[in-house]
Amino acid sequence: MFLLQRPVAELAVVADSFHTKPLRQFLQSTGRYQVLALSLHKVQLFEGDRNALDAVTLALGVPQTMTAALGDELTEPHTTVSSHGGLGSGHMAMHHGQGGKKDEIDGDAQRFFRAVDRAVLEHHSRPSGLPLMLAALPEHHHLFREVSHNPFLMASGLTVDPQGLTQDELRQRAWDVVAPQLEAQQSAWSDAYAAAAAQGLGSEDLSEVAHAAVAGRVATLLIEAERQVAGRIDQSTGRIDPAELGNPRVDDVLDDLSALVEKMGGQVHILPAESMPCHTGVAASFRH
C-alpha cells in the first residue's frame, strides 16, 4: 500500500493486467525528493514534491540530536537549547551560549553530521532512491558536505536555518530549488530521444515502439502521463489490437507498454504532456 501525497484522476479499469501508470508516475524519483532539515540540535526528514511536503518518521538508527549521536564523547561545555517548537510551528529555538572552543565544536559537529549522514543513507536514501536536499545554515552545509558519502545528496540545497521556516515555507523554497533541476532532467531526456531518433534509433510511432518493446530493444521509454490508448498488446508479436476500455480484457496500451519495457530491462519515465518531445504520447530510444 502506498500513501500518495497528491490525488490522482478517478479511473476504473478491469483488465488482465494492473493499471499502474498513475502509481508509476508518483513512485519514479522525477519530481520527488527528500529534505534533510539539519541543525546542531535537531534532525528532521521530509518527503514530497511540488504540491506537498510531509514529515518522515526517522528510523531508530538515525540520531536526532548531537547528544544522541555522540553520548559521552560530546565535548563540554556546549551550547544548550531551549526548544519552543520544531519546524512547522513558526517558532524559533532559543540558544544559550556557554562558551567552548570553535574547533572543538566543529569537531563535534562533524562527528554528529557524519553519524547522521551514514544513518540517513542506510535507512532512508538507499531504500527510497530519492534525491536528498540539505536545509541548513551555510556553515553547516560546508561541514556536512565535507563528511557526507551520500550519493543521493543534491548539489544545491537551502542555506537557511530550517527551524525558522514553517513546513509550507520549506516546501515552497525546496521546490524553487528543485524545479530548474527537474526541467533540466526532462530536457535531457527529450534531447537524448531526439539524438537517438536522428540516428534511426528512436521512434514516436506506437506500433513500431510496441514491436521493439516485445523484442527487448527499447532502452528508454517516455510516456505521456494523462493520455490513454485503449487496446491490447500481443506479447509475442507486439501487434496492437484496438478495443474499448470497457472491455474487461482491455487496458491502456501505454500502461501495458511501460510494464513490458521495464520487464525487458528498459527505463520508463512518465512525463506531463508539455514535457514530451512529441505529440503521440510515446517516445522510445532503442538499444540497436
Phi and psi restraints in degrees (value plus and minus 20) as a CYANA .aco file:
   2 PHE   PHI    -139.5   -99.5
   2 PHE   PSI     110.8   150.8
   3 LEU   PHI    -111.6   -71.6
   3 LEU   PSI      89.9   129.9
   4 LEU   PHI    -100.9   -60.9
   4 LEU   PSI     125.7   165.7
   5 GLN   PHI    -111.9   -71.9
   5 GLN   PSI     -24.2    15.8
   6 ARG   PHI    -163.7  -123.7
   6 ARG   PSI     134.6   174.6
   7 PRO   PHI     -93.8   -53.8
   7 PRO   PSI     134.1   174.1
   8 VAL   PHI    -135.7   -95.7
   8 VAL   PSI     137.6   177.6
   9 ALA   PHI     -84.3   -44.3
   9 ALA   PSI     121.5   161.5
  10 GLU   PHI     -86.3   -46.3
  10 GLU   PSI     110.6   150.6
  11 LEU   PHI    -177.8  -137.8
  11 LEU   PSI     110.1   150.1
  12 ALA   PHI    -134.3   -94.3
  12 ALA   PSI     102.4   142.4
  13 VAL   PHI    -148.7  -108.7
  13 VAL   PSI     107.0   147.0
  14 VAL   PHI    -134.0   -94.0
  14 VAL   PSI      97.6   137.6
  15 ALA   PHI    -178.1  -138.1
  15 ALA   PSI     156.6   196.6
  16 ASP   PHI     -93.7   -53.7
  16 ASP   PSI     -35.4     4.6
  17 SER   PHI    -144.0  -104.0
  17 SER   PSI     137.3   177.3
  18 PHE   PHI     -96.3   -56.3
  18 PHE   PSI     123.3   163.3
  19 HIS   PHI    -112.7   -72.7
  19 HIS   PSI      83.5   123.5
  20 THR   PHI    -135.7   -95.7
  20 THR   PSI     -18.1    21.9
  21 LYS   PHI     -77.5   -37.5
  21 LYS   PSI     -66.2   -26.2
  22 PRO   PHI     -81.3   -41.3
  22 PRO   PSI     -59.3   -19.3
  23 LEU   PHI     -89.7   -49.7
  23 LEU   PSI     -60.2   -20.2
  24 ARG   PHI     -80.2   -40.2
  24 ARG   PSI     -61.8   -21.8
  25 GLN   PHI     -83.6   -43.6
  25 GLN   PSI     -59.2   -19.2
  26 PHE   PHI     -89.1   -49.1
  26 PHE   PSI     -60.1   -20.1
  27 LEU   PHI     -99.4   -59.4
  27 LEU   PSI     -42.2    -2.2
  28 GLN   PHI     -86.0   -46.0
  28 GLN   PSI     127.5   167.5
  29 SER   PHI     -88.5   -48.5
  29 SER   PSI     -39.0     1.0
  30 THR   PHI     -78.9   -38.9
  30 THR   PSI      99.8   139.8
  31 GLY   PHI      66.4   106.4
  31 GLY   PSI     -28.7    11.3
  32 ARG   PHI    -134.1   -94.1
  32 ARG   PSI     129.5   169.5
  33 TYR   PHI    -181.9  -141.9
  33 TYR   PSI     148.9   188.9
  34 GLN   PHI    -136.9   -96.9
  34 GLN   PSI     129.8   169.8
  35 VAL   PHI    -140.2  -100.2
  35 VAL   PSI     103.2   143.2
  36 LEU   PHI    -117.3   -77.3
  36 LEU   PSI      86.8   126.8
  37 ALA   PHI    -109.0   -69.0
  37 ALA   PSI      90.0   130.0
  38 LEU   PHI    -145.9  -105.9
  38 LEU   PSI     111.7   151.7
  39 SER   PHI    -160.8  -120.8
  39 SER   PSI     158.3   198.3
  40 LEU   PHI     -89.8   -49.8
  40 LEU   PSI     -32.5     7.5
  41 HIS   PHI    -144.7  -104.7
  41 HIS   PSI     -22.6    17.4
  42 LYS   PHI    -178.0  -138.0
  42 LYS   PSI     118.6   158.6
  43 VAL   PHI    -144.6  -104.6
  43 VAL   PSI     107.2   147.2
  44 GLN   PHI    -155.2  -115.2
  44 GLN   PSI     131.0   171.0
  45 LEU   PHI    -147.9  -107.9
  45 LEU   PSI     116.8   156.8
  46 PHE   PHI    -148.8  -108.8
  46 PHE   PSI     134.6   174.6
  47 GLU   PHI    -156.8  -116.8
  47 GLU   PSI     117.9   157.9
  48 GLY   PHI     159.1   199.1
  48 GLY   PSI    -180.1  -140.1
  49 ASP   PHI    -168.7  -128.7
  49 ASP   PSI    -175.4  -135.4
  50 ARG   PHI     -80.6   -40.6
  50 ARG   PSI     -54.3   -14.3
  51 ASN   PHI    -116.2   -76.2
  51 ASN   PSI     -42.0    -2.0
  52 ALA   PHI    -171.3  -131.3
  52 ALA   PSI     129.9   169.9
  53 LEU   PHI    -161.5  -121.5
  53 LEU   PSI      91.0   131.0
  54 ASP   PHI    -131.3   -91.3
  54 ASP   PSI     126.9   166.9
  55 ALA   PHI     -88.1   -48.1
  55 ALA   PSI     120.8   160.8
  56 VAL   PHI    -127.6   -87.6
  56 VAL   PSI     111.2   151.2
  57 THR   PHI     -89.4   -49.4
  57 THR   PSI      99.8   139.8
  58 LEU   PHI     -89.0   -49.0
  58 LEU   PSI     120.6   160.6
  59 ALA   PHI     -82.3   -42.3
  59 ALA   PSI     135.9   175.9
  60 LEU   PHI     -79.9   -39.9
  60 LEU   PSI     -46.7    -6.7
  61 GLY   PHI    -100.2   -60.2
  61 GLY   PSI     -23.9    16.1
  62 VAL   PHI    -113.7   -73.7
  62 VAL   PSI      96.1   136.1
  63 PRO   PHI     -88.4   -48.4
  63 PRO   PSI     113.9   153.9
  64 GLN   PHI    -121.5   -81.5
  64 GLN   PSI     -30.2     9.8
  65 THR   PHI    -160.5  -120.5
  65 THR   PSI     141.9   181.9
  66 MET   PHI     -84.7   -44.7
  66 MET   PSI     -57.1   -17.1
  67 THR   PHI     -83.6   -43.6
  67 THR   PSI     -61.0   -21.0
  68 ALA   PHI     -85.4   -45.4
  68 ALA   PSI     -52.3   -12.3
  69 ALA   PHI     -99.6   -59.6
  69 ALA   PSI     -61.5   -21.5
  70 LEU   PHI    -123.1   -83.1
  70 LEU   PSI     -46.4    -6.4
  71 GLY   PHI      36.9    76.9
  71 GLY   PSI    -145.2  -105.2
  72 ASP   PHI     -89.3   -49.3
  72 ASP   PSI     -34.6     5.4
  73 GLU   PHI    -103.1   -63.1
  73 GLU   PSI     -22.1    17.9
  74 LEU   PHI     -89.8   -49.8
  74 LEU   PSI     108.8   148.8
  75 THR   PHI     -91.7   -51.7
  75 THR   PSI     116.9   156.9
  76 GLU   PHI    -135.7   -95.7
  76 GLU   PSI     132.0   172.0
  77 PRO   PHI    -100.3   -60.3
  77 PRO   PSI     142.0   182.0
  78 HIS   PHI    -156.3  -116.3
  78 HIS   PSI     145.8   185.8
  79 THR   PHI     -90.9   -50.9
  79 THR   PSI     116.2   156.2
  80 THR   PHI    -126.4   -86.4
  80 THR   PSI     142.8   182.8
  81 VAL   PHI    -152.7  -112.7
  81 VAL   PSI     112.8   152.8
  82 SER   PHI    -121.1   -81.1
  82 SER   PSI      92.4   132.4
  83 SER   PHI     -99.8   -59.8
  83 SER   PSI     112.7   152.7
  84 HIS   PHI    -144.8  -104.8
  84 HIS   PSI      25.7    65.7
  85 GLY   PHI      88.6   128.6
  85 GLY   PSI     123.9   163.9
  86 GLY   PHI    -110.6   -70.6
  86 GLY   PSI    -188.6  -148.6
  87 LEU   PHI     -81.1   -41.1
  87 LEU   PSI     115.9   155.9
  88 GLY   PHI      83.3   123.3
  88 GLY   PSI     -35.7     4.3
  89 SER   PHI    -108.2   -68.2
  89 SER   PSI     -38.3     1.7
  90 GLY   PHI      62.8   102.8
  90 GLY   PSI     -13.0    27.0
  91 HIS   PHI    -133.2   -93.2
  91 HIS   PSI     130.0   170.0
  92 MET   PHI    -116.9   -76.9
  92 MET   PSI     129.5   169.5
  93 ALA   PHI     -96.9   -56.9
  93 ALA   PSI     127.7   167.7
  94 MET   PHI    -118.1   -78.1
  94 MET   PSI     103.7   143.7
  95 HIS   PHI    -121.6   -81.6
  95 HIS   PSI     115.1   155.1
  96 HIS   PHI    -142.5  -102.5
  96 HIS   PSI      89.3   129.3
  97 GLY   PHI     -96.3   -56.3
  97 GLY   PSI     121.7   161.7
  98 GLN   PHI    -147.8  -107.8
  98 GLN   PSI      -2.4    37.6
  99 GLY   PHI      71.0   111.0
  99 GLY   PSI    -176.6  -136.6
 100 GLY   PHI      84.1   124.1
 100 GLY   PSI     124.0   164.0
 101 LYS   PHI     -95.6   -55.6
 101 LYS   PSI     122.8   162.8
 102 LYS   PHI     -82.7   -42.7
 102 LYS   PSI     -60.0   -20.0
 103 ASP   PHI     -87.4   -47.4
 103 ASP   PSI     -53.4   -13.4
 104 GLU   PHI     -88.8   -48.8
 104 GLU   PSI     -61.4   -21.4
 105 ILE   PHI     -84.3   -44.3
 105 ILE   PSI     -64.6   -24.6
 106 ASP   PHI     -82.6   -42.6
 106 ASP   PSI     -56.4   -16.4
 107 GLY   PHI     -84.3   -44.3
 107 GLY   PSI     -63.4   -23.4
 108 ASP   PHI     -82.6   -42.6
 108 ASP   PSI     -62.3   -22.3
 109 ALA   PHI     -82.2   -42.2
 109 ALA   PSI     -61.7   -21.7
 110 GLN   PHI     -84.1   -44.1
 110 GLN   PSI     -61.7   -21.7
 111 ARG   PHI     -86.8   -46.8
 111 ARG   PSI     -58.3   -18.3
 112 PHE   PHI     -83.7   -43.7
 112 PHE   PSI     -68.8   -28.8
 113 PHE   PHI     -84.4   -44.4
 113 PHE   PSI     -55.8   -15.8
 114 ARG   PHI     -84.0   -44.0
 114 ARG   PSI     -61.4   -21.4
 115 ALA   PHI     -85.8   -45.8
 115 ALA   PSI     -60.9   -20.9
 116 VAL   PHI     -84.6   -44.6
 116 VAL   PSI     -66.2   -26.2
 117 ASP   PHI     -78.9   -38.9
 117 ASP   PSI     -66.2   -26.2
 118 ARG   PHI     -83.5   -43.5
 118 ARG   PSI     -62.9   -22.9
 119 ALA   PHI     -92.4   -52.4
 119 ALA   PSI     -60.4   -20.4
 120 VAL   PHI     -85.1   -45.1
 120 VAL   PSI     -60.1   -20.1
 121 LEU   PHI     -81.4   -41.4
 121 LEU   PSI     -66.2   -26.2
 122 GLU   PHI     -89.8   -49.8
 122 GLU   PSI     -63.6   -23.6
 123 HIS   PHI    -116.7   -76.7
 123 HIS   PSI     -37.8     2.2
 124 HIS   PHI    -150.0  -110.0
 124 HIS   PSI     -71.2   -31.2
 125 SER   PHI     -87.2   -47.2
 125 SER   PSI     -70.9   -30.9
 126 ARG   PHI     -83.7   -43.7
 126 ARG   PSI     -67.0   -27.0
 127 PRO   PHI     -82.4   -42.4
 127 PRO   PSI     -55.1   -15.1
 128 SER   PHI    -108.5   -68.5
 128 SER   PSI     -52.0   -12.0
 129 GLY   PHI      51.5    91.5
 129 GLY   PSI      -5.4    34.6
 130 LEU   PHI    -112.8   -72.8
 130 LEU   PSI     129.0   169.0
 131 PRO   PHI     -80.7   -40.7
 131 PRO   PSI     128.1   168.1
 132 LEU   PHI    -138.0   -98.0
 132 LEU   PSI     101.5   141.5
 133 MET   PHI    -121.1   -81.1
 133 MET   PSI     114.9   154.9
 134 LEU   PHI    -115.9   -75.9
 134 LEU   PSI     107.4   147.4
 135 ALA   PHI    -135.0   -95.0
 135 ALA   PSI      89.9   129.9
 136 ALA   PHI    -183.1  -143.1
 136 ALA   PSI     147.0   187.0
 137 LEU   PHI     -81.7   -41.7
 137 LEU   PSI     133.3   173.3
 138 PRO   PHI     -72.6   -32.6
 138 PRO   PSI     -64.5   -24.5
 139 GLU   PHI     -86.8   -46.8
 139 GLU   PSI     -48.5    -8.5
 140 HIS   PHI     -97.6   -57.6
 140 HIS   PSI     -50.5   -10.5
 141 HIS   PHI     -76.4   -36.4
 141 HIS   PSI     -68.1   -28.1
 142 HIS   PHI     -80.7   -40.7
 142 HIS   PSI     -68.4   -28.4
 143 LEU   PHI     -84.7   -44.7
 143 LEU   PSI     -63.4   -23.4
 144 PHE   PHI     -85.7   -45.7
 144 PHE   PSI     -64.2   -24.2
 145 ARG   PHI     -87.6   -47.6
 145 ARG   PSI     -45.5    -5.5
 146 GLU   PHI     -84.4   -44.4
 146 GLU   PSI     -54.5   -14.5
 147 VAL   PHI    -125.8   -85.8
 147 VAL   PSI     -29.7    10.3
 148 SER   PHI     -93.5   -53.5
 148 SER   PSI     118.8   158.8
 149 HIS   PHI    -141.2  -101.2
 149 HIS   PSI       2.0    42.0
 150 ASN   PHI    -105.8   -65.8
 150 ASN   PSI      91.0   131.0
 151 PRO   PHI     -89.5   -49.5
 151 PRO   PSI     -31.9     8.1
 152 PHE   PHI    -109.2   -69.2
 152 PHE   PSI     -25.0    15.0
 153 LEU   PHI     -88.4   -48.4
 153 LEU   PSI     104.8   144.8
 154 MET   PHI     -94.9   -54.9
 154 MET   PSI     127.2   167.2
 155 ALA   PHI     -86.0   -46.0
 155 ALA   PSI     -52.6   -12.6
 156 SER   PHI    -123.3   -83.3
 156 SER   PSI     124.9   164.9
 157 GLY   PHI    -168.5  -128.5
 157 GLY   PSI    -185.5  -145.5
 158 LEU   PHI    -128.3   -88.3
 158 LEU   PSI      95.6   135.6
 159 THR   PHI    -112.1   -72.1
 159 THR   PSI      61.3   101.3
 160 VAL   PHI    -176.8  -136.8
 160 VAL   PSI     133.7   173.7
 161 ASP   PHI     -93.4   -53.4
 161 ASP   PSI      88.8   128.8
 162 PRO   PHI     -82.9   -42.9
 162 PRO   PSI     -43.5    -3.5
 163 GLN   PHI     -90.8   -50.8
 163 GLN   PSI     -32.9     7.1
 164 GLY   PHI    -111.2   -71.2
 164 GLY   PSI     -16.8    23.2
 165 LEU   PHI    -134.2   -94.2
 165 LEU   PSI     126.2   166.2
 166 THR   PHI     -94.6   -54.6
 166 THR   PSI     146.2   186.2
 167 GLN   PHI     -84.2   -44.2
 167 GLN   PSI     -55.8   -15.8
 168 ASP   PHI     -91.5   -51.5
 168 ASP   PSI     -56.1   -16.1
 169 GLU   PHI     -83.7   -43.7
 169 GLU   PSI     -59.3   -19.3
 170 LEU   PHI     -83.8   -43.8
 170 LEU   PSI     -62.1   -22.1
 171 ARG   PHI     -79.6   -39.6
 171 ARG   PSI     -67.1   -27.1
 172 GLN   PHI     -85.9   -45.9
 172 GLN   PSI     -63.4   -23.4
 173 ARG   PHI     -90.2   -50.2
 173 ARG   PSI     -54.1   -14.1
 174 ALA   PHI     -86.2   -46.2
 174 ALA   PSI     -62.0   -22.0
 175 TRP   PHI     -85.2   -45.2
 175 TRP   PSI     -55.4   -15.4
 176 ASP   PHI     -79.7   -39.7
 176 ASP   PSI     -50.9   -10.9
 177 VAL   PHI     -99.9   -59.9
 177 VAL   PSI     -59.6   -19.6
 178 VAL   PHI     -96.2   -56.2
 178 VAL   PSI     -57.8   -17.8
 179 ALA   PHI     -71.5   -31.5
 179 ALA   PSI     -69.6   -29.6
 180 PRO   PHI     -82.4   -42.4
 180 PRO   PSI     -54.7   -14.7
 181 GLN   PHI     -89.8   -49.8
 181 GLN   PSI     -57.4   -17.4
 182 LEU   PHI     -85.3   -45.3
 182 LEU   PSI     -64.3   -24.3
 183 GLU   PHI     -81.8   -41.8
 183 GLU   PSI     -59.5   -19.5
 184 ALA   PHI     -85.5   -45.5
 184 ALA   PSI     -58.9   -18.9
 185 GLN   PHI     -85.9   -45.9
 185 GLN   PSI     -64.7   -24.7
 186 GLN   PHI     -85.0   -45.0
 186 GLN   PSI     -57.7   -17.7
 187 SER   PHI     -85.1   -45.1
 187 SER   PSI     -57.4   -17.4
 188 ALA   PHI     -84.4   -44.4
 188 ALA   PSI     -59.8   -19.8
 189 TRP   PHI     -84.7   -44.7
 189 TRP   PSI     -61.9   -21.9
 190 SER   PHI     -85.1   -45.1
 190 SER   PSI     -61.6   -21.6
 191 ASP   PHI     -84.8   -44.8
 191 ASP   PSI     -59.4   -19.4
 192 ALA   PHI     -84.8   -44.8
 192 ALA   PSI     -59.1   -19.1
 193 TYR   PHI     -84.9   -44.9
 193 TYR   PSI     -64.8   -24.8
 194 ALA   PHI     -80.4   -40.4
 194 ALA   PSI     -60.3   -20.3
 195 ALA   PHI     -85.6   -45.6
 195 ALA   PSI     -61.1   -21.1
 196 ALA   PHI     -86.6   -46.6
 196 ALA   PSI     -62.4   -22.4
 197 ALA   PHI     -83.5   -43.5
 197 ALA   PSI     -56.5   -16.5
 198 ALA   PHI     -84.8   -44.8
 198 ALA   PSI     -44.1    -4.1
 199 GLN   PHI    -118.5   -78.5
 199 GLN   PSI     -10.1    29.9
 200 GLY   PHI      57.3    97.3
 200 GLY   PSI      -2.5    37.5
 201 LEU   PHI    -136.0   -96.0
 201 LEU   PSI      12.0    52.0
 202 GLY   PHI    -175.1  -135.1
 202 GLY   PSI     134.8   174.8
 203 SER   PHI    -175.3  -135.3
 203 SER   PSI     127.5   167.5
 204 GLU   PHI    -133.0   -93.0
 204 GLU   PSI     -10.0    30.0
 205 ASP   PHI    -105.8   -65.8
 205 ASP   PSI      98.5   138.5
 206 LEU   PHI     -79.5   -39.5
 206 LEU   PSI     -62.5   -22.5
 207 SER   PHI     -83.3   -43.3
 207 SER   PSI     -65.3   -25.3
 208 GLU   PHI     -84.0   -44.0
 208 GLU   PSI     -60.2   -20.2
 209 VAL   PHI     -85.2   -45.2
 209 VAL   PSI     -60.5   -20.5
 210 ALA   PHI     -83.0   -43.0
 210 ALA   PSI     -63.6   -23.6
 211 HIS   PHI     -82.7   -42.7
 211 HIS   PSI     -60.8   -20.8
 212 ALA   PHI     -87.4   -47.4
 212 ALA   PSI     -55.4   -15.4
 213 ALA   PHI     -85.4   -45.4
 213 ALA   PSI     -63.1   -23.1
 214 VAL   PHI     -81.9   -41.9
 214 VAL   PSI     -54.6   -14.6
 215 ALA   PHI    -101.7   -61.7
 215 ALA   PSI     -22.1    17.9
 216 GLY   PHI      55.8    95.8
 216 GLY   PSI       3.1    43.1
 217 ARG   PHI    -113.8   -73.8
 217 ARG   PSI     -30.4     9.6
 218 VAL   PHI    -103.2   -63.2
 218 VAL   PSI      98.9   138.9
 219 ALA   PHI    -107.8   -67.8
 219 ALA   PSI     -64.6   -24.6
 220 THR   PHI    -157.2  -117.2
 220 THR   PSI     113.7   153.7
 221 LEU   PHI    -144.3  -104.3
 221 LEU   PSI     105.8   145.8
 222 LEU   PHI    -124.3   -84.3
 222 LEU   PSI     108.3   148.3
 223 ILE   PHI    -143.7  -103.7
 223 ILE   PSI     116.2   156.2
 224 GLU   PHI     -95.7   -55.7
 224 GLU   PSI     107.2   147.2
 225 ALA   PHI     -80.9   -40.9
 225 ALA   PSI     -67.6   -27.6
 226 GLU   PHI    -111.7   -71.7
 226 GLU   PSI     -26.1    13.9
 227 ARG   PHI    -103.9   -63.9
 227 ARG   PSI     124.2   164.2
 228 GLN   PHI    -148.7  -108.7
 228 GLN   PSI     117.7   157.7
 229 VAL   PHI    -146.6  -106.6
 229 VAL   PSI      85.0   125.0
 230 ALA   PHI     -92.3   -52.3
 230 ALA   PSI     114.1   154.1
 231 GLY   PHI     139.5   179.5
 231 GLY   PSI    -195.3  -155.3
 232 ARG   PHI    -148.4  -108.4
 232 ARG   PSI     124.5   164.5
 233 ILE   PHI    -123.1   -83.1
 233 ILE   PSI     105.2   145.2
 234 ASP   PHI     -91.4   -51.4
 234 ASP   PSI      93.8   133.8
 235 GLN   PHI     -87.8   -47.8
 235 GLN   PSI     -33.6     6.4
 236 SER   PHI    -118.3   -78.3
 236 SER   PSI     -50.5   -10.5
 237 THR   PHI    -134.7   -94.7
 237 THR   PSI     -42.4    -2.4
 238 GLY   PHI      67.2   107.2
 238 GLY   PSI     -17.0    23.0
 239 ARG   PHI     -87.0   -47.0
 239 ARG   PSI     118.1   158.1
 240 ILE   PHI    -122.6   -82.6
 240 ILE   PSI     103.3   143.3
 241 ASP   PHI    -125.5   -85.5
 241 ASP   PSI      87.8   127.8
 242 PRO   PHI     -82.3   -42.3
 242 PRO   PSI     127.6   167.6
 243 ALA   PHI    -183.0  -143.0
 243 ALA   PSI     153.8   193.8
 244 GLU   PHI    -104.5   -64.5
 244 GLU   PSI     121.4   161.4
 245 LEU   PHI     -86.0   -46.0
 245 LEU   PSI     -40.0     0.0
 246 GLY   PHI     -92.3   -52.3
 246 GLY   PSI     -35.3     4.7
 247 ASN   PHI     -86.1   -46.1
 247 ASN   PSI     107.4   147.4
 248 PRO   PHI     -87.1   -47.1
 248 PRO   PSI     -23.3    16.7
 249 ARG   PHI    -131.8   -91.8
 249 ARG   PSI      -7.0    33.0
 250 VAL   PHI    -140.8  -100.8
 250 VAL   PSI     115.1   155.1
 251 ASP   PHI    -144.2  -104.2
 251 ASP   PSI    -195.9  -155.9
 252 ASP   PHI     -93.3   -53.3
 252 ASP   PSI     102.5   142.5
 253 VAL   PHI     -77.7   -37.7
 253 VAL   PSI     -58.9   -18.9
 254 LEU   PHI     -84.5   -44.5
 254 LEU   PSI     -56.4   -16.4
 255 ASP   PHI     -86.2   -46.2
 255 ASP   PSI     -67.1   -27.1
 256 ASP   PHI     -85.2   -45.2
 256 ASP   PSI     -55.6   -15.6
 257 LEU   PHI     -84.0   -44.0
 257 LEU   PSI     -59.8   -19.8
 258 SER   PHI     -79.9   -39.9
 258 SER   PSI     -66.8   -26.8
 259 ALA   PHI     -83.7   -43.7
 259 ALA   PSI     -59.1   -19.1
 260 LEU   PHI     -86.0   -46.0
 260 LEU   PSI     -64.0   -24.0
 261 VAL   PHI     -84.0   -44.0
 261 VAL   PSI     -62.6   -22.6
 262 GLU   PHI     -85.1   -45.1
 262 GLU   PSI     -58.0   -18.0
 263 LYS   PHI     -81.3   -41.3
 263 LYS   PSI     -52.7   -12.7
 264 MET   PHI    -109.5   -69.5
 264 MET   PSI     -12.0    28.0
 265 GLY   PHI      71.4   111.4
 265 GLY   PSI     -10.1    29.9
 266 GLY   PHI    -109.6   -69.6
 266 GLY   PSI     151.2   191.2
 267 GLN   PHI    -125.2   -85.2
 267 GLN   PSI     122.8   162.8
 268 VAL   PHI    -146.0  -106.0
 268 VAL   PSI     112.4   152.4
 269 HIS   PHI    -146.7  -106.7
 269 HIS   PSI     106.3   146.3
 270 ILE   PHI    -116.0   -76.0
 270 ILE   PSI     100.1   140.1
 271 LEU   PHI    -143.1  -103.1
 271 LEU   PSI     132.9   172.9
 272 PRO   PHI     -87.2   -47.2
 272 PRO   PSI     138.0   178.0
 273 ALA   PHI     -76.5   -36.5
 273 ALA   PSI     -58.8   -18.8
 274 GLU   PHI     -89.7   -49.7
 274 GLU   PSI     -34.8     5.2
 275 SER   PHI    -120.3   -80.3
 275 SER   PSI     -24.4    15.6
 276 MET   PHI     -95.5   -55.5
 276 MET   PSI     124.3   164.3
 277 PRO   PHI    -101.7   -61.7
 277 PRO   PSI     -18.4    21.6
 278 CYS   PHI    -170.1  -130.1
 278 CYS   PSI    -199.0  -159.0
 279 HIS   PHI    -136.0   -96.0
 279 HIS   PSI      -7.3    32.7
 280 THR   PHI    -114.3   -74.3
 280 THR   PSI     -29.8    10.2
 281 GLY   PHI      72.7   112.7
 281 GLY   PSI     -25.9    14.1
 282 VAL   PHI    -168.3  -128.3
 282 VAL   PSI     120.6   160.6
 283 ALA   PHI    -165.8  -125.8
 283 ALA   PSI     101.2   141.2
 284 ALA   PHI    -142.7  -102.7
 284 ALA   PSI     118.1   158.1
 285 SER   PHI    -124.7   -84.7
 285 SER   PSI     110.9   150.9
 286 PHE   PHI    -116.9   -76.9
 286 PHE   PSI     133.0   173.0
 287 ARG   PHI     -92.9   -52.9
 287 ARG   PSI     -57.0   -17.0
